[in-house]
């Protein structure tokens, strides 16, 4: 049956109704369980969409708001044009740029070389995305998200990473199992904590280093602290009790990179 809310313009489909079944399916991708079920997620904005394309992640379709000019490379892909009201339903940002993409999840393979960042129950998506971005910038080999972390493909994680989720392996796994594997490969496991820890200025790192940072309120779990080889803390000169976890991770990752 012909749907008056869908038009074909050359090879481009135009959708004008928020009741369209495909639009409803894309909206569901804002929820973790539907991303898991479908193996897809949405990225938004010219920069992130292009990062996904340039990093060879499979793009199911490019979503373009009507009257927004899409990049030339997008002509090689499926393009779906949405009216402004429909695009707004799918977009997460307050002032969308008018471009998004439905991307297939790519499973990362764990590496046993280079430096590794492990996140223990870091719940804030902005923190998770920022740490992935920093790990990428400082040449870390991979990031591992343990139980309780924000979902890797949460839109806020993707946006805060500024495309770094497409550049280096990011794995969701049980950290105790990962630590066992890394230690068998002669990694030194460092845990960030204030308890019985040496100052960062006194720490010596090797290329085979793994750094654990913990939950915003509770820090690294007791179980993981007991499995770590060494504990490290950042000296604080002022009145603040602690650093934001993403800032702390950035300082420690830079120290590892610079060692």
C-alpha positions in Angstrom: 0.0 0.0 0.0 1.3 3.5 -0.8 2.3 5.5 2.2 1.6 9.2 1.7 4.3 10.0 4.3 7.1 8.4 2.2 8.2 9.8 -1.1 10.9 8.6 -3.5 13.1 11.3 -4.9 15.5 9.6 -7.3 17.5 7.2 -5.1 16.6 9.2 -1.9 13.7 8.3 0.4 11.9 11.2 2.1 10.1 10.5 5.4 7.7 13.1 6.7 5.8 11.3 9.5 7.0 10.5 13.0 4.5 7.6 13.0 6.6 5.8 10.3 7.7 2.4 11.5 11.3 2.9 10.6 11.4 6.2 12.4 10.0 4.4 15.5 12.7 1.8 15.2 15.4 4.4 15.0 14.0 6.2 18.1 14.3 3.0 20.0 18.0 3.0 19.4 18.2 5.6 22.2 17.7 2.7 24.5 20.5 0.2 25.3 18.4 -2.9 25.0 17.4 -2.1 21.4 21.0 -1.3 20.4 21.9 -4.7 21.8 19.0 -6.4 20.0 19.7 -4.8 16.6 23.5 -4.5 16.7 23.1 -0.9 15.6 23.5 2.6 17.0 23.1 6.2 15.9 25.8 8.8 15.5 24.9 12.4 15.0 26.7 15.4 13.5 29.0 15.8 10.4 32.2 15.1 12.3 31.1 11.8 14.0 29.4 10.5 10.9 32.5 11.1 8.8 34.7 9.5 11.5 32.6 6.4 11.3 32.8 6.3 7.5 36.6 7.0 7.4 37.2 4.3 10.1 35.4 1.7 7.9 32.5 1.0 10.2 29.5 -0.2 8.3 26.9 2.4 7.9 23.4 1.1 7.2 22.0 4.5 6.1 22.8 8.2 6.3 19.9 10.3 7.8 19.7 13.8 6.4 17.3 16.5 7.4 15.5 17.9 4.4 17.4 20.9 2.8 20.7 20.0 4.5 23.4 19.2 2.0 25.1 15.8 2.6 28.8 15.2 2.0 29.8 13.9 -1.4 31.2 10.6 -0.1 27.7 9.8 1.3 26.5 9.4 -2.3 28.1 5.9 -2.2 25.7 4.9 0.7 22.0 4.6 1.4 20.5 8.0 2.2 17.2 8.7 3.9 16.0 12.2 4.0 13.8 13.3 6.9 11.6 16.3 7.3 12.7 18.7 10.1 10.1 17.4 12.6 11.1 13.8 12.0 14.8 14.5 12.3 14.2 16.3 15.6 12.5 13.1 17.0 15.6 11.0 16.3 18.3 13.6 17.2 19.7 13.9 20.8 21.3 17.3 20.5 19.4 20.5 21.2 20.6 22.1 17.9 21.1 19.2 15.5 23.3 19.7 12.5 20.8 17.7 10.3 22.9 14.6 9.7 23.1 11.3 11.5 23.9 7.7 10.6 22.7 4.3 11.6 25.9 2.3 12.2 26.5 -1.4 12.8 28.3 -2.3 16.0 31.8 -3.7 15.4 33.1 -6.1 17.9 36.6 -5.3 19.1 39.3 -8.0 19.7 41.3 -7.7 22.9 45.0 -6.9 22.5 47.8 -8.1 24.7 50.3 -5.5 23.7 50.6 -1.8 24.5 49.0 0.2 27.3 45.4 -0.5 28.5 42.9 1.6 30.3 40.3 -0.2 32.4 37.1 1.5 33.7 35.4 0.0 36.8 31.7 1.0 36.9 32.2 4.5 35.5 28.6 5.5 35.1 28.6 9.0 33.6 28.6 8.8 29.8 30.5 12.0 29.4 33.3 10.7 31.6 33.5 7.4 29.7 33.6 9.1 26.3 36.2 11.6 27.5 38.5 8.9 28.8 38.2 7.0 25.5 39.1 10.1 23.7 42.1 10.8 26.0 43.3 7.2 25.7 43.2 7.5 21.9 45.1 10.8 22.0 47.8 9.4 24.3 48.4 6.3 22.2 46.8 3.7 24.5 46.2 0.4 22.7 42.7 -0.3 24.1 40.1 0.6 26.6 38.1 -2.0 28.6 34.7 -1.1 30.1 33.8 -3.3 33.1 30.4 -4.0 34.7 28.4 -1.0 35.6 29.9 1.3 33.0 27.8 3.5 30.7 27.1 1.7 27.5 29.8 2.2 24.9 27.2 3.2 22.2 25.2 5.5 24.4 24.9 8.7 22.3 26.6 10.8 25.0 29.5 8.4 25.2 29.9 8.5 21.4 29.7 12.3 21.3 32.1 12.8 24.2 34.6 10.5 22.5 34.6 12.7 19.5 34.9 9.7 17.2 37.7 7.9 19.2 35.4 4.9 19.7 36.0 4.3 16.0 39.8 4.5 16.3 40.9 2.0 19.0 39.5 -1.2 20.4 37.0 -0.6 23.2 35.8 -3.8 24.9 33.0 -4.5 27.4 34.1 -7.3 29.6 34.5 -8.6 33.2 37.6 -6.8 34.6 38.7 -9.7 36.8 39.0 -11.9 33.8 40.8 -9.2 31.8 43.3 -8.7 34.6 44.0 -12.4 34.7 44.8 -12.4 31.0 46.9 -9.3 31.2 48.9 -10.5 34.1 49.7 -13.7 32.3 51.1 -11.5 29.6 53.4 -9.8 32.1 51.4 -6.6 32.4 51.8 -4.5 35.5 48.3 -3.6 36.8 48.1 -0.1 38.4 45.0 0.9 40.3 44.0 4.5 41.0 43.2 4.9 44.7 44.0 7.1 47.7 44.6 4.2 50.0 48.1 2.8 50.5 49.2 4.3 47.1 52.4 5.8 45.9 52.3 9.3 44.4 52.2 9.5 40.7 55.4 11.5 40.7 57.2 8.4 42.1 55.7 5.8 39.8 57.6 4.1 37.0 55.6 2.7 34.1 56.5 0.3 31.3 54.9 -0.3 27.9 53.1 -3.3 29.4 51.0 -1.2 31.8 47.3 -1.4 32.6 45.6 1.4 34.6 42.3 0.9 36.4 40.1 3.9 37.3 36.9 3.5 39.3 33.4 4.7 39.9 32.8 8.4 40.4 31.7 8.0 44.0 33.2 4.7 45.2 36.4 4.5 43.2 38.0 1.1 42.2 36.3 -1.8 43.8 37.9 -3.6 46.7 38.1 -6.9 44.7 40.0 -5.2 41.9 42.3 -3.3 44.2 43.4 -6.6 45.7 44.2 -8.0 42.2 46.2 -4.9 41.2 50.0 -5.1 41.3 50.5 -1.5 42.4 48.4 1.5 43.6 48.9 5.1 42.5 47.5 8.4 43.5 47.7 12.0 42.2 49.1 14.4 44.9 46.7 17.3 45.5 48.1 20.7 46.3 44.9 22.6 46.9 41.7 22.2 49.0 39.8 19.8 46.8 39.4 16.3 48.1 39.7 14.6 44.7 39.7 14.9 40.9 36.9 14.2 38.5 37.6 10.7 37.3 38.1 11.7 33.7 40.6 14.4 34.7 42.4 12.0 37.0 42.6 9.4 34.3 43.9 11.9 31.8 46.7 13.0 34.2 47.7 9.4 34.9 47.5 8.4 31.2 49.8 11.3 30.3 52.3 10.2 32.9 52.3 6.7 31.4 52.6 8.1 27.9 55.5 10.3 29.0 57.4 7.6 30.9 
